[in-house]
């Protein structure tokens, strides 16, 4: 698609912020006003439009797509999104370890255990650790406490969290990513510990590395979106 606008600006709209293209406020892909909760996020959304060339590249709209998803999808189905997130908490990657005699187990203990223990401390919950792949249900009180926590998030933060959790297969990693000072690369490497371990044993695959890098960028963008959404 050819670029169809010349001027991009940001304006306040009550308690929200909007991006205008040639004076016209943007709408979501679902046709709703694209009103976001912070000027910082609106500025970054505007930057995505300003950075487009003569041909519009849809891949350059990571933040816009998340804003649209938050407004069009998450706001209408908060409970459905929360249920989905709790499903990841029930089978959190950080809880499933190799057998204790394996070298991978020691690496998981080194990288995953501090993240899981910090989640337990911060959220006042307790997770079961499991060696092997046989499912073990997490404590009902843990899931209830996590539900209460998730219900405090607005639809913008839930949208960012859903993306990070889906990419990492870990609610614990997603929640850690929302904390001030968290490091996207450290968390992404933790989420990919087993994949990296296999790559060290059997060699790198170029296509797999490219997919991993794209997913890393998506994870980092979701972290940025969550931070920028804060008022």
C-alpha positions as CSV (number, residue, x, y, z in Angstrom):
1,X,0.0,0.0,0.0
2,X,1.2,3.5,-0.9
3,X,1.7,6.0,1.9
4,X,-1.5,8.0,2.0
5,X,-0.7,10.7,4.6
6,X,1.9,13.4,5.3
7,X,1.3,14.7,8.8
8,X,1.3,12.6,12.0
9,X,0.5,14.2,15.4
10,X,-0.6,13.2,18.9
11,X,-3.5,14.8,20.8
12,X,-5.1,14.4,24.2
13,X,-8.6,13.0,24.3
14,X,-9.9,13.3,27.9
15,X,-8.0,10.7,29.9
16,X,-6.6,9.1,26.7
17,X,-4.3,9.9,23.8
18,X,-4.9,9.5,20.1
19,X,-2.8,9.6,16.9
20,X,-4.0,11.7,14.0
21,X,-3.0,11.2,10.4
22,X,-3.5,14.5,8.5
23,X,-5.8,15.6,11.3
24,X,-8.0,12.5,11.3
25,X,-7.9,10.3,14.4
26,X,-6.8,6.7,13.9
27,X,-9.2,3.8,14.4
28,X,-8.4,0.2,15.3
29,X,-8.6,-2.5,12.7
30,X,-12.0,-3.3,14.3
31,X,-13.2,0.2,13.7
32,X,-13.0,1.5,17.3
33,X,-11.2,4.7,18.3
34,X,-7.6,3.9,18.9
35,X,-7.4,5.7,22.3
36,X,-4.4,4.7,24.5
37,X,-3.8,5.4,28.1
38,X,-0.5,7.3,28.0
39,X,1.1,10.0,25.9
40,X,4.4,8.0,25.8
41,X,2.6,5.1,24.0
42,X,0.8,7.5,21.7
43,X,4.2,9.0,20.8
44,X,5.6,5.6,19.9
45,X,2.5,4.7,17.9
46,X,2.9,8.0,16.0
47,X,6.6,7.2,15.4
48,X,5.6,3.9,13.7
49,X,3.6,5.9,11.2
50,X,6.3,8.5,10.7
51,X,8.9,5.9,10.1
52,X,7.1,4.4,7.2
53,X,8.4,5.0,3.7
54,X,6.6,5.5,0.4
55,X,5.3,1.9,0.7
56,X,3.7,1.0,4.0
57,X,5.2,-2.1,5.6
58,X,2.8,-3.8,7.9
59,X,5.7,-5.4,9.8
60,X,6.6,-2.0,11.2
61,X,3.4,-1.7,13.3
62,X,4.2,-4.0,16.2
63,X,2.8,-1.5,18.8
64,X,-0.2,-0.6,16.7
65,X,-1.2,-4.2,16.4
66,X,-0.9,-4.7,20.2
67,X,-3.0,-1.6,20.8
68,X,-5.7,-2.8,18.4
69,X,-5.7,-6.2,20.0
70,X,-6.0,-4.7,23.5
71,X,-9.0,-2.5,22.4
72,X,-10.7,-4.9,19.9
73,X,-10.2,-8.2,21.7
74,X,-9.0,-8.1,25.2
75,X,-11.3,-5.4,26.4
76,X,-14.3,-7.5,25.3
77,X,-13.0,-10.8,26.8
78,X,-10.9,-10.0,29.8
79,X,-11.9,-13.2,31.6
80,X,-11.2,-15.3,28.6
81,X,-7.7,-13.8,28.4
82,X,-7.1,-14.3,32.1
83,X,-8.2,-17.9,31.9
84,X,-5.7,-18.4,29.0
85,X,-2.9,-16.9,31.1
86,X,-3.7,-19.1,34.1
87,X,-3.5,-22.1,31.8
88,X,0.1,-21.2,31.2
89,X,0.6,-20.8,34.9
90,X,-0.8,-24.3,35.4
91,X,1.9,-25.8,33.0
92,X,4.6,-23.1,33.5
93,X,7.8,-24.0,31.7
94,X,9.9,-23.0,34.7
95,X,8.3,-25.7,36.8
96,X,9.2,-28.7,34.5
97,X,12.8,-29.8,35.0
98,X,15.0,-32.6,33.7
99,X,15.9,-35.5,35.9
100,X,18.2,-34.4,38.8
101,X,21.1,-36.5,37.5
102,X,21.1,-34.7,34.1
103,X,23.4,-31.8,33.3
104,X,20.4,-29.9,32.0
105,X,18.7,-30.0,35.4
106,X,21.7,-28.2,36.9
107,X,21.4,-25.5,34.3
108,X,17.7,-25.2,34.9
109,X,18.3,-24.8,38.6
110,X,20.8,-22.1,38.0
111,X,18.6,-20.1,35.6
112,X,15.0,-21.0,36.3
113,X,15.0,-21.4,40.0
114,X,15.8,-17.8,40.9
115,X,13.0,-16.6,38.5
116,X,10.5,-19.0,40.0
117,X,11.4,-18.3,43.6
118,X,11.2,-14.5,42.9
119,X,7.7,-15.0,41.5
120,X,6.7,-16.9,44.6
121,X,8.1,-14.2,46.8
122,X,6.5,-11.3,44.9
123,X,3.1,-12.9,44.4
124,X,3.0,-14.7,47.7
125,X,2.3,-18.1,46.1
126,X,3.9,-21.5,45.8
127,X,4.6,-23.6,42.7
128,X,5.2,-27.3,42.4
129,X,8.5,-28.3,40.7
130,X,8.2,-31.4,38.5
131,X,11.0,-33.6,37.0
132,X,9.9,-35.0,33.7
133,X,6.9,-34.1,31.5
134,X,4.1,-35.7,33.5
135,X,1.6,-33.0,34.4
136,X,1.0,-32.1,38.1
137,X,-1.6,-29.6,39.0
138,X,-0.5,-26.4,40.7
139,X,-2.1,-25.6,44.0
140,X,-5.6,-24.1,43.8
141,X,-4.6,-21.3,46.1
142,X,-1.7,-20.3,43.8
143,X,-4.0,-20.1,40.8
144,X,-6.6,-18.1,42.8
145,X,-3.9,-15.6,43.9
146,X,-2.6,-15.2,40.4
147,X,-6.2,-14.7,39.1
148,X,-6.6,-11.9,41.6
149,X,-3.4,-10.3,40.4
150,X,-4.3,-10.5,36.7
151,X,-7.7,-9.0,37.4
152,X,-5.9,-5.8,38.5
153,X,-4.4,-5.3,35.0
154,X,-6.1,-3.1,32.4
155,X,-6.6,-4.5,28.9
156,X,-3.4,-2.9,27.5
157,X,-1.3,-4.6,30.1
158,X,-3.1,-7.9,29.7
159,X,-2.6,-7.7,25.9
160,X,1.2,-7.3,26.4
161,X,1.3,-10.0,29.0
162,X,-0.6,-12.5,26.8
163,X,1.9,-12.0,24.0
164,X,5.0,-12.4,26.3
165,X,3.5,-15.4,28.0
166,X,2.6,-17.1,24.8
167,X,6.1,-16.5,23.4
168,X,7.8,-17.8,26.5
169,X,5.3,-20.5,27.6
170,X,5.7,-19.1,31.1
171,X,3.4,-16.9,33.1
172,X,6.2,-16.4,35.6
173,X,8.5,-15.0,32.9
174,X,5.6,-12.8,31.6
175,X,5.0,-11.4,35.1
176,X,8.7,-10.8,35.6
177,X,8.8,-8.8,32.4
178,X,6.3,-6.4,33.9
179,X,8.6,-5.5,36.8
180,X,10.6,-2.3,36.7
181,X,14.2,-2.9,35.6
182,X,13.6,-6.3,34.0
183,X,15.9,-7.3,31.2
184,X,14.2,-8.6,28.0
185,X,17.3,-10.5,26.8
186,X,17.8,-12.2,30.2
187,X,14.2,-13.3,30.3
188,X,14.1,-14.4,26.7
189,X,17.2,-16.5,27.2
190,X,15.7,-18.1,30.2
191,X,12.6,-19.0,28.2
192,X,14.7,-20.5,25.5
193,X,17.1,-22.4,27.8
194,X,16.2,-25.9,26.6
195,X,16.2,-24.9,22.9
196,X,19.7,-23.3,23.4
197,X,20.8,-26.4,25.2
198,X,19.8,-28.6,22.3
199,X,21.5,-26.3,19.9
200,X,24.8,-26.5,21.8
201,X,24.6,-30.3,21.7
202,X,23.5,-30.7,18.1
203,X,24.4,-27.5,16.3
204,X,22.6,-24.3,15.2
205,X,19.9,-24.2,12.6
206,X,19.9,-21.0,10.6
207,X,16.2,-20.8,10.0
208,X,15.4,-21.7,13.6
209,X,17.8,-18.9,14.7
210,X,15.9,-16.4,12.4
211,X,12.6,-17.4,13.9
212,X,14.0,-17.2,17.4
213,X,15.3,-13.6,16.7
214,X,11.9,-12.5,15.3
215,X,10.2,-13.9,18.4
216,X,12.8,-12.2,20.6
217,X,11.9,-8.9,19.0
218,X,8.2,-9.5,19.5
219,X,8.8,-10.3,23.2
220,X,10.8,-7.1,23.6
221,X,8.1,-5.1,21.8
222,X,5.5,-6.5,24.2
223,X,7.6,-5.4,27.2
224,X,8.0,-1.9,25.7
225,X,4.2,-1.8,25.1
226,X,3.5,-2.7,28.7
227,X,5.8,-0.1,30.0
228,X,4.7,2.6,27.7
229,X,1.0,1.9,28.6
230,X,1.6,2.9,32.2
231,X,0.3,6.3,33.0
